[in-house]
Amino acid sequence: MRRFLVVLAAAAATALAALSVAHAHAASDPYSGGDAASGAKLIQSSGCEGCHGAGFTGGLGPKLIGIEKRLTPAQIAAKIKSPAPPMPNFGFTDKQVADLVAYLSGLDGGTGKPVVKIVPPQPSGEAMVLVTFTGTPPGDAQVQASMKMGTMQHGTGWTPLQKTADPHTLAAKVFFAMAGEWTVQVRYGSGQEIDVPLNVDG
């Protein structure tokens, strides 16, 4: 019995130590738990691709795809909160910065995940959806816009994405029947899907 109590105490001490380490890591990295969907909306409305290039592949500003391999969440957050010129200081809150870090950290990460851009970022009746792939785009990529109303859902139906002048980018136009919260869905490959929340103006 005594041996059992000793083993139990040791296991409890190990679990407590692991929990303490986890809490210490969270405290030292406060920007690691943001909402990527909110970050996507914020980054679109802020026009970040204007400097960081189509698909965030680099331009006046540095390439952002794969940034989580080069920087920690805290380092990414520091560059957003205290940007070096010519990047403007948007005055984002800590919550917004955490959301941006979550979105930027998932742009690719070596998985080949494409980047979805909505033009304009806050549309009314219609928008162009641009999907940029790191390699050759698949031939079966589709897009649709959908909206939930209570338990019902309606939308545009799936539309094939078409080639553009950029060999890595596909595009298609989607239409919105009314104002409200919509989701632009991109489907490609073997059932892979990306959902981008979008607020449509009236």
C-alpha positions as CSV (number, residue, x, y, z in Angstrom):
1,M,0.0,0.0,0.0
2,R,2.8,2.3,0.9
3,R,4.5,1.7,-2.4
4,F,1.3,2.6,-4.2
5,L,1.0,5.9,-2.3
6,V,4.6,6.8,-3.2
7,V,3.9,6.1,-6.9
8,L,0.7,8.0,-6.8
9,A,2.4,11.0,-5.2
10,A,5.2,10.9,-7.7
11,A,2.7,10.8,-10.6
12,A,0.8,13.8,-9.1
13,A,4.0,15.8,-8.8
14,T,4.9,15.1,-12.4
15,A,1.5,16.2,-13.6
16,L,1.7,19.3,-11.5
17,A,5.1,20.2,-12.9
18,A,3.9,19.7,-16.5
19,L,0.9,21.9,-15.8
20,S,3.2,24.6,-14.4
21,V,5.4,24.5,-17.5
22,A,2.4,24.8,-19.7
23,H,1.1,27.8,-17.8
24,A,4.6,29.4,-17.9
25,H,4.8,28.9,-21.6
26,A,1.3,30.5,-22.1
27,A,2.3,33.4,-20.0
28,S,5.6,33.9,-21.9
29,D,3.8,33.5,-25.3
30,P,0.5,35.4,-24.9
31,Y,-0.1,35.6,-28.7
32,S,-0.3,31.9,-29.4
33,G,-4.1,31.4,-28.8
34,G,-5.8,33.8,-31.3
35,D,-8.7,33.1,-33.7
36,A,-7.5,32.6,-37.2
37,A,-10.9,33.3,-38.7
38,S,-11.1,36.7,-37.1
39,G,-7.5,37.4,-38.2
40,A,-8.4,36.6,-41.8
41,K,-11.2,39.2,-41.8
42,L,-8.9,41.8,-40.2
43,I,-6.0,41.2,-42.5
44,Q,-8.3,41.5,-45.6
45,S,-9.8,44.7,-44.4
46,S,-6.3,46.2,-43.6
47,G,-5.0,45.6,-47.2
48,C,-1.9,43.8,-46.1
49,E,-1.4,42.1,-49.5
50,G,-0.8,45.6,-51.0
51,C,2.7,45.5,-49.5
52,H,3.3,41.8,-48.8
53,G,2.4,40.7,-52.3
54,A,-0.4,38.6,-53.8
55,G,-0.8,35.5,-51.7
56,F,1.6,37.0,-49.2
57,T,4.5,35.7,-51.3
58,G,6.5,38.9,-50.9
59,G,6.6,42.4,-52.4
60,L,7.5,45.7,-50.8
61,G,7.1,43.9,-47.5
62,P,8.6,40.5,-46.7
63,K,7.1,37.1,-47.6
64,L,4.6,36.0,-44.9
65,I,3.9,32.4,-46.0
66,G,5.8,30.1,-43.6
67,I,6.5,32.9,-41.1
68,E,5.8,30.6,-38.2
69,K,8.9,28.6,-39.3
70,R,11.1,31.7,-38.9
71,L,9.6,33.5,-35.9
72,T,7.8,32.6,-32.7
73,P,4.2,33.8,-32.1
74,A,5.7,36.5,-29.8
75,Q,8.2,37.7,-32.4
76,I,5.4,37.9,-35.1
77,A,3.3,39.9,-32.6
78,A,6.2,42.2,-31.9
79,K,6.6,43.0,-35.6
80,I,2.8,43.8,-35.8
81,K,2.7,45.9,-32.6
82,S,5.9,47.8,-33.3
83,P,6.4,47.7,-37.1
84,A,9.5,48.9,-38.9
85,P,8.9,51.5,-41.6
86,P,7.4,51.6,-44.2
87,M,4.8,49.3,-42.5
88,P,2.2,51.5,-40.7
89,N,1.2,51.0,-37.1
90,F,-2.4,50.0,-37.2
91,G,-2.9,50.3,-33.5
92,F,-4.2,46.7,-33.2
93,T,-5.4,45.5,-29.7
94,D,-3.7,42.5,-28.1
95,K,-6.7,40.4,-29.0
96,Q,-6.4,41.5,-32.7
97,V,-2.7,40.9,-32.7
98,A,-3.3,37.3,-31.4
99,D,-5.9,36.7,-34.1
100,L,-3.4,38.0,-36.8
101,V,-0.7,35.8,-35.5
102,A,-3.0,32.8,-35.6
103,Y,-4.0,33.6,-39.2
104,L,-0.4,34.3,-40.5
105,S,0.9,31.2,-38.8
106,G,-1.5,29.1,-40.8
107,L,-0.9,30.6,-44.3
108,D,1.1,27.6,-45.4
109,G,3.5,26.2,-42.9
110,G,4.8,23.8,-45.6
111,T,1.4,22.1,-46.1
112,G,0.7,23.7,-49.5
113,K,-2.4,25.4,-48.1
114,P,-3.5,28.1,-50.6
115,V,-4.2,31.7,-49.7
116,V,-7.7,33.0,-50.3
117,K,-8.2,36.7,-51.1
118,I,-11.6,38.4,-51.4
119,V,-11.8,41.5,-53.7
120,P,-13.1,43.9,-52.4
121,P,-12.6,42.7,-48.8
122,Q,-16.0,44.1,-47.7
123,P,-18.2,43.5,-50.7
124,S,-21.9,44.3,-51.3
125,G,-23.5,42.4,-54.2
126,E,-20.5,40.5,-55.6
127,A,-16.8,39.8,-55.1
128,M,-13.9,38.2,-56.9
129,V,-12.3,35.2,-55.1
130,L,-8.6,34.8,-55.8
131,V,-6.9,31.6,-54.6
132,T,-3.1,31.4,-54.8
133,F,-1.4,28.1,-54.5
134,T,2.3,27.6,-53.7
135,G,2.6,25.2,-56.6
136,T,0.6,24.3,-59.7
137,P,-3.1,24.8,-58.9
138,P,-5.3,21.6,-59.0
139,G,-7.8,21.3,-61.8
140,D,-10.8,20.6,-59.5
141,A,-10.8,23.7,-57.3
142,Q,-14.2,25.2,-56.6
143,V,-15.7,28.1,-54.6
144,Q,-19.1,28.9,-53.2
145,A,-20.6,31.5,-50.9
146,S,-23.1,30.5,-48.3
147,M,-25.2,32.1,-45.5
148,K,-26.9,30.5,-42.5
149,M,-30.4,31.8,-41.5
150,G,-31.4,29.9,-38.4
151,T,-31.3,26.2,-39.2
152,M,-31.4,26.9,-42.9
153,Q,-28.5,27.5,-45.2
154,H,-28.5,29.0,-48.7
155,G,-25.8,30.1,-51.1
156,T,-24.5,30.3,-54.6
157,G,-23.7,26.6,-55.2
158,W,-20.2,25.4,-56.2
159,T,-18.5,27.3,-59.1
160,P,-15.2,26.1,-60.7
161,L,-12.2,28.4,-60.2
162,Q,-10.6,29.5,-63.4
163,K,-7.0,30.1,-64.4
164,T,-5.7,33.7,-64.4
165,A,-2.6,35.4,-65.7
166,D,-0.7,34.3,-62.6
167,P,0.1,30.6,-63.0
168,H,-0.4,30.0,-59.3
169,T,-3.7,31.8,-58.9
170,L,-7.2,30.7,-59.7
171,A,-10.3,33.0,-59.6
172,A,-14.1,33.1,-59.8
173,K,-16.8,35.7,-59.1
174,V,-19.4,35.0,-56.4
175,F,-22.7,36.9,-55.8
176,F,-24.4,37.7,-52.5
177,A,-28.2,37.8,-52.4
178,M,-28.3,40.0,-49.2
179,A,-26.3,41.7,-46.6
180,G,-25.0,39.8,-43.5
181,E,-22.5,37.2,-42.4
182,W,-21.4,34.9,-45.2
183,T,-18.8,32.2,-45.6
184,V,-16.7,31.9,-48.7
185,Q,-15.7,28.2,-49.1
186,V,-12.9,27.0,-51.3
187,R,-12.7,23.2,-52.1
188,Y,-9.7,21.6,-53.8
189,G,-7.7,18.5,-54.0
190,S,-9.1,15.4,-52.2
191,G,-11.9,17.1,-50.4
192,Q,-9.7,19.8,-48.7
193,E,-11.6,22.9,-47.8
194,I,-10.9,26.4,-46.6
195,D,-13.7,28.6,-45.1
196,V,-13.3,32.4,-45.0
197,P,-15.9,34.4,-43.0
198,L,-17.1,37.5,-44.7
199,N,-19.3,40.4,-43.8
200,V,-21.4,41.6,-46.8
201,D,-22.6,45.2,-46.7
202,G,-26.2,46.1,-47.7
